Amino acid sequence: MHSKFVSSKKNKIYQCIIYMSSWTTDIENLLEAIRNNSSLMCDYHKKRYEYLKSYLKWFKLPLILLNGMNVFFSSGLTPYLEMGYISLLTMGVSMVCSILNSVELYLGIENNMACELVASKDYYLLATDIYKVLVLNRDNRTQPAKEFLEEHYARYTKLFESSNLLNRKMKDSLKPVMNNNGNSDTNSDISV
């Protein structure tokens, strides 16, 4: 029984040494670059979400106001106007409401807001997952470096491909690290 415990403990120590030795500076630098880009993309998507949220109010508030007025026109004006005029007035207000609603649906503001919020959260989680590992000493990391890198790089590229990106330049922390020529181009940009 004691020998099984000792051999099991030796296996765990051996695995820990293998994990420790697999963590190199270039892998850590690449992960740090992915973390930096994820943080930048998190901020970008958060700002886009806030922008769309403020833009949406220009559609929602008039709709609320016009629908409230429409209810008042249809029931409150009957003693003062003929029914034909009331119907014409409520039809006009309803048409304006449907046009506002159609434009909002055409622009897809609410759908884009939901996508931006999810993207922001996903980039944040990716950045924090990487940070959580990189802040540890090499001997305290329990996952092999290459496996961790491949998993998080795949997650990053999947997020980047699925993001709602516009033509905009931002600092790319990943490009200088991945440059094969050894040139450190610190002014690299990424279009988003």
C-alpha positions in Angstrom: 0.0 0.0 0.0 2.8 2.4 0.9 4.7 1.6 -2.3 1.7 2.4 -4.4 1.3 5.8 -2.7 5.0 6.6 -3.1 4.9 5.6 -6.8 1.7 7.6 -7.4 3.3 10.6 -5.7 6.4 10.2 -7.9 4.3 10.1 -11.0 2.6 13.3 -10.0 5.9 15.0 -9.2 7.3 13.7 -12.6 4.2 15.2 -14.4 4.7 18.5 -12.6 8.3 18.6 -13.7 7.3 17.9 -17.3 4.6 20.6 -17.1 7.2 23.1 -15.6 9.8 22.3 -18.2 7.3 22.8 -21.1 6.7 26.4 -20.2 9.1 28.6 -22.2 9.4 32.3 -22.6 8.2 32.3 -26.2 5.0 30.5 -25.2 4.4 32.9 -22.4 5.1 35.9 -24.7 2.6 34.5 -27.2 0.0 33.9 -24.5 0.6 37.4 -23.1 0.0 38.8 -26.6 -3.2 36.9 -27.0 -4.3 38.1 -23.6 -3.5 41.7 -24.5 -5.5 41.4 -27.8 -8.3 39.8 -26.0 -8.4 42.6 -23.5 -8.4 45.2 -26.3 -11.2 43.3 -28.1 -13.2 43.1 -24.9 -13.0 46.9 -24.5 -13.9 47.4 -28.2 -17.0 45.2 -28.0 -18.0 46.8 -24.7 -17.8 50.2 -26.3 -19.8 49.0 -29.3 -22.4 47.5 -27.0 -22.8 50.9 -25.2 -22.9 52.8 -28.5 -25.7 50.5 -29.8 -27.5 50.7 -26.5 -27.6 54.5 -26.7 -28.5 54.4 -30.3 -31.5 52.1 -29.6 -33.1 54.6 -27.3 -33.8 56.8 -30.3 -36.1 54.1 -31.6 -37.6 52.7 -28.4 -38.5 56.0 -26.7 -40.5 57.4 -29.6 -42.3 54.1 -30.0 -43.4 54.1 -26.4 -44.5 57.8 -26.7 -46.3 57.3 -30.0 -48.1 54.1 -28.8 -49.2 55.9 -25.6 -50.6 58.8 -27.7 -52.3 56.4 -30.1 -54.2 54.8 -27.2 -55.2 58.3 -26.0 -56.3 59.3 -29.5 -58.4 56.2 -30.0 -60.3 56.4 -26.7 -60.0 60.0 -25.5 -60.9 61.9 -28.6 -64.2 60.3 -29.3 -66.3 63.1 -27.7 -64.4 65.8 -29.6 -63.8 64.4 -33.1 -65.7 62.2 -35.6 -64.7 58.6 -35.7 -63.3 58.9 -39.3 -60.8 61.5 -38.2 -59.8 59.5 -35.1 -59.3 56.4 -37.3 -57.2 58.4 -39.7 -55.1 59.9 -36.9 -54.5 56.5 -35.2 -53.7 54.9 -38.6 -51.1 57.7 -39.2 -49.5 57.2 -35.8 -49.5 53.4 -36.2 -47.8 53.8 -39.6 -45.0 56.0 -38.0 -44.6 53.4 -35.3 -44.4 50.5 -37.8 -41.8 52.5 -39.9 -39.7 53.1 -36.8 -39.9 49.5 -35.8 -39.1 48.3 -39.3 -36.0 50.5 -39.5 -34.8 49.3 -36.1 -35.3 45.7 -37.2 -33.6 46.4 -40.5 -30.5 47.8 -38.7 -30.6 44.8 -36.4 -29.6 47.0 -33.4 -30.9 44.6 -30.7 -29.3 41.5 -32.3 -26.0 43.4 -32.7 -26.2 44.5 -29.1 -26.6 40.9 -28.0 -23.6 39.8 -30.2 -21.4 42.6 -28.9 -22.2 41.8 -25.3 -21.5 38.1 -25.7 -18.2 38.9 -27.6 -17.1 41.2 -24.9 -17.8 38.6 -22.2 -16.0 35.9 -24.1 -12.9 38.0 -24.7 -12.9 38.9 -21.1 -13.1 35.3 -20.0 -10.3 34.4 -22.4 -8.1 37.1 -21.1 -8.7 36.2 -17.5 -8.1 32.5 -18.1 -4.7 33.3 -19.7 -3.8 35.8 -16.9 -4.8 33.3 -14.2 -2.1 30.8 -15.6 0.6 33.3 -16.5 0.6 35.0 -13.1 1.5 31.6 -11.5 5.1 30.5 -11.1 6.0 27.9 -13.7 6.2 25.1 -11.2 2.6 25.9 -10.0 1.1 25.5 -13.5 -0.7 22.1 -13.9 -1.4 22.1 -17.6 1.2 21.5 -20.4 2.2 24.7 -22.1 1.7 23.6 -25.7 -1.7 22.2 -24.9 -2.7 25.4 -23.1 -1.4 27.6 -25.9 -3.2 25.6 -28.7 -6.5 25.6 -26.7 -6.5 29.3 -26.0 -5.2 30.3 -29.5 -8.0 28.3 -31.1 -10.5 30.0 -28.7 -9.0 33.4 -29.7 -9.2 32.8 -33.4 -12.8 31.4 -33.2 -13.8 34.5 -31.2 -12.0 36.8 -33.7 -13.7 35.2 -36.7 -17.2 35.4 -35.1 -16.8 39.0 -33.9 -18.8 41.9 -35.5 -15.8 43.7 -36.8 -15.7 47.1 -38.6 -12.8 48.7 -40.4 -10.9 50.2 -37.6 -7.2 50.0 -36.6 -6.1 48.9 -33.2 -2.8 47.9 -31.7 -2.0 44.2 -32.4 0.0 42.7 -29.7 0.1 39.3 -31.4 1.7 40.3 -34.7 5.2 41.2 -33.4 5.4 37.9 -31.5 4.4 35.9 -34.5 6.8 37.7 -36.9 9.2 35.0 -38.2 11.9 37.3 -39.4 12.8 38.5 -35.9 11.8 42.0 -36.7 10.0 43.6 -33.8 7.3 45.7 -35.5 5.7 47.3 -32.5 3.4 49.5 -34.7 1.5 46.6 -36.0 -2.2 47.2 -36.4 -5.2 44.9 -36.6 -8.3 45.9 -38.5 -11.5 45.7 -36.6 
